[in-house]
Amino acid sequence: MKKAEALINELGGPTRVAKKMGIYPAGVARVYNWKKRGIPAHVYLQYSHIFKTYPAYEVCREVSKEGTL
């Protein structure tokens, strides 16, 4: 399974992800931190239309293991 950093980079980086989520400019630092800490499960599920590269079953498996992606 891809790491959060790779996914955020594939989506265009923290700035572009924050814009897609509607939390720009204040949310850029938050998204940047997810590259190291992982994307919180509730964020991934709330914005599944943005983070759609992961199948739902893989998300549930990772959440049950770690609590974050």
Summary of the structure (lengths in Angstrom):
residues: 69
radius of gyration: 11.1
end to end distance: 9.5
largest distance: 31.7
contacts: 185
relative contact order: 0.19
helix: 61%
strand: 3%
